[in-house]
Amino acid sequence: MSTTSLSCTPLPTHHAALQVTGWLHERRGQTFVQQWPVQLSAAGRALLGQRVTLLARPRTDLWGNLTDRTGVQHLSVAPARRPNGTRFCALGQLRRVDPSEQLVILRTFKNGSHGHTLSLRFRATETVLRGIDPNGWTLQVRGSVVGRTLIAETVQRPFTGPLTPRWADEWHLVPGVDPQAFPELIDRPLPLGSVVRRSPAGRCYLNGRPLKRDAFEVLLRAGYLWAS
């Protein structure tokens, strides 16, 4: 077990944490905190029968349900004033909001902005979804777990500065552009409705995939792009 504490307070780096508070008990040779199995070290067995807090890194499936890949990171005695229950929090980059499925996808980086990415999916009510700006960038999410489903209760921007939009501008390709005319620039089929976007940092993307800035400027000068 790691001895590094992980709390659900806003942090400057991306993170995702599942916090389970309850009694550490043994059943049929396996130890649990509520429904979560725990592999105990020799030192950890000294906590059997006590009320503890388990911290884990949540992993979710396509529908926002926790999977068995959710791994325990830390186990400690629970503070007296902390109620039993299961909570989660996350700070990451907004990827998608799907009101029809009441689903939100958040992308977090395991080790700050230079680590591997991890997609976290959770459910939210219509009221919570209405408070999410789909063009926002970073979100702080807190919520509970019903069964194995992550349910967001509060979603907010973690910083008080001005909102930075995900895209500085958006351009549509004029219908009829032939990618074969620019083999050194575009090496993929261009479906109808293709979109080029630029981030505030100046990076360009064609239908979500990176596009060289030189290619963007050539297409723009050739009159093949129009601003949306």
N, C-alpha and C positions, 0 to 999 in steps of 0.2 A: 504494500500500500504506500502511496505517496504521502508525504507529510506536509505537502504544500496546500495551504488553504485556498479555496476558491469560493468567492462570494457573489451574490447576485446584485452587485452595485455597478453603475456605469463605469466602464473601463475604457482607456484610450485605444485598446486593440480589440479586434473581433474576438468573440468568445461565445460558447454555448454551454450551459450547465443544467443538469437535472439534479434537484435536491429532494431527497426522500428522508423524512424524519419518522421514526417509529422504533419499536422494540426489536432488538437483535435477538432472534430466536433460532432454534435448530429444529428441523423437521425431517425425519427419515434420512438422517445423516448429512443433510444440506442446511446451510445457514441462510437466513433471509432477513431483510429489513422490509416490512410489509410484504409485497409480492416479489421483491427483487432479490435474486440469489447473490450471495457474496462469498468469494473465496477468501478465507481468513488465513493470515499468517499466525505463527505461534503467539506473537504478541497480541494480535487482533482477537484471539479467542478469549482474552481476559475481559473483553467487552460484552460477552454473551450475557443475556438477561438484562442489559442496560438499554436505556433509550438513547439512540444514536442518530446521527445525520450522515447519510450516504451522499456523496457527490459523484456524478457520472457525466460522461460526454454523450449526449443524446444522439441517436441515429434514427432516422425515420424512413418509412416507405413512401410510396407515391401519394398516399392519402393522409399523411400526417400521423401515422401510428408508429409508436416506438418499436424498434426491432430488437432481436436478440444480440445485435452487434453493439448495443449500448454498453459501454465498458465503465466499470467502477474505477474512480481515480483516487478517492479519499474517504476515510471513515473516521468519525470522531464522536465523542460524547456530545449529545445535543444540549444546548443551553436550556435552562428550565423554562424560560418564557417562549421558546419556539414551539408552536403547536405541531402535533402530528399531521402529516400530509405530504403530498408530492407537488412540487413546484418546478417551474423551469424558467430560465431567462436566456436571452441571446442578444448579441449585438452584431449586426452584419449588414451586408449590402442587399437591398431589395432587388429581387429578380423578377417576380411576377405576382400579380394579384388576380385571383380568379373568383369573382363574385358568384358565378353560377355554382361553383363547388364549395364556396366559402373557404377557399384555400389560399394560403400565402406561402411563397417560397423565398427563403432568405439564404444568402450565400455567406458563409463565414470562412475566415482563413485561420487555420490551426495555429500558426505561429506568426501573427501579425500579417502585414501585407505581403510578406515574401514566403509564406508557407503554403501548404497544399489547401485546396478549397474543400469545403464540406457544405452540401445543400441540406438545409433544415426546412421541413414543411410542417405547417401547423394550420389548424382551423381557427376561424374567427366568426363572430356574429356579424350581422349586417351593420349594426351600429358601430362596431369596431372597424369594419372594412371601410365605412364611409369616412373615417378619420385618417385613412392612409392615402397619402399623395402618391399615385402610381409613378410619378416622375421623380420622386424623392430618391435619395441615395442610401444613406445609412439610417437604420432603425434600431431602437431599443425595444425589445419585446419581453413581457412578463406574463405568466399565466399558470394554469394548473393542468393536471392530467386527469382525464376521465376515462377509466379503463386503461387503455394504452394510447389514447389520442391526446395530442398536445392542443390545448384550447387557450388562445390568446385572450387576455383580459385587458391589458393596456399595451398600446403601441404608440411610441413617440420618438421624436428626434432626440438624440442624446445630447446635442449641443445647441446653444442658444444663438449661434451666429446665423447669418442669412442662409437661406436654403440654396444649395448648389444643385442645379438641375443635372440629371444624368447626361443629357445631350445638349450641346451648345447649339446645334442646328440639325435639321433633317432634310434630306433631298430625295426626290423620287427620280428614277431613271425614265427618260422619255421612252414610251413604247416603241419597239422596233430596233432598239440598240442591238447590234450584232457583236457578241463577244469575240467572234473570230477576227473582227477588225482591230482588236487590241489584245493579241495573244500574249504579249509581254506584260500586260496590265491585269487582265481578267482571265483566269484559267478555269472558269466554272460556268455552267449554264445559268442564264439569267431569266428566272420566271417572271411572268407578268406581275407588276406591283413591287418589283425589287426596290429596296430602300437603302440609301447611304446615310449613315449618321456619323457625326463628329462629337467626341466627348469634350468637356471643358478643357481638358489637357491637350486637345488637338489630335488625338488618335482617331483614325477613321475605320468604319466597319461597313461592309457590304452584306446585307441580310444576316447581320450578327457575327460575321467572320471578318478578321482583320483585313484592311485594304491599305496598300501603301499610299502615303500622302501624295506622292508624285502621280499615282494613278488617279486619285481624286481630282487633282488640279487639271490633269489632261482632260478628263471627262467633263469637268466644269467649263474649261475653255472651249471645248468642242461643242458645247451647247446640248450635251446629253443629260444634263441634270436640271431639275427645276425645284425650287424651294417649296416645301409644304407649308 
